[in-house]
């Protein structure tokens, strides 16, 4: 996976302070072979670290004058499809609520992901939309999967329908949005009934259409969510944008309460520039296990 973010400014930037969530997580189903984050111009102050949620995060402070800032992440990972305990997924959803059952192992840690967060509000309209899936005694795995499927069916993927400031209420009202919006909506549906669910950012390796070549840099970052499964220590990862459980084509980068916790690049600058540009390029695809070279699919 390769992710490049390039900022251009119409005047000199004197000071740039940034936080970067671009390094993939090391997980039972995801092995990180190599991972680098490069910032240009090179800051004197760079601090790779781990945040509150265990995500790889890089803090930087650039004080040299510059009119362009580029952040590039490059990583090779080996991913397998996550496995889940079918017995744990079969538990009634009412028994999977950490605030109602604090005696469950791990409930104290999951409880944070039941509460409202800045981008995931508990709205009456969302609760009304979600409630039909929460029939008494229904299996947790079935509930989460149905919420995922309903959002995929009921909402249109439309990049022009929402913006970075759109709320869950906006998405519900317009019945349209992008992966970030659908993840936030699903989180609101699940949390409104007391289930713990977290926002996940990363990448999905897509396959070119038959006869088409892979275009380097034409991919995009992706977002999905994961639902706490008590008794197993697992989180069921679901993708309402594509109506499927997360599999071995997903690269997990970071997770938190919502997008604001795991934005790929964010920060503050000091400048008199009146205009700026942003260019983002992403490439995700399989490598040949012997040569290490990209493999063309459906070429």
Order of alpha helices (4+ residues) and beta strands (2+ residues): beta-beta-beta-beta-beta-alpha-alpha-alpha-alpha-beta-alpha-beta-alpha-beta-beta-beta-beta-beta-alpha-beta-beta
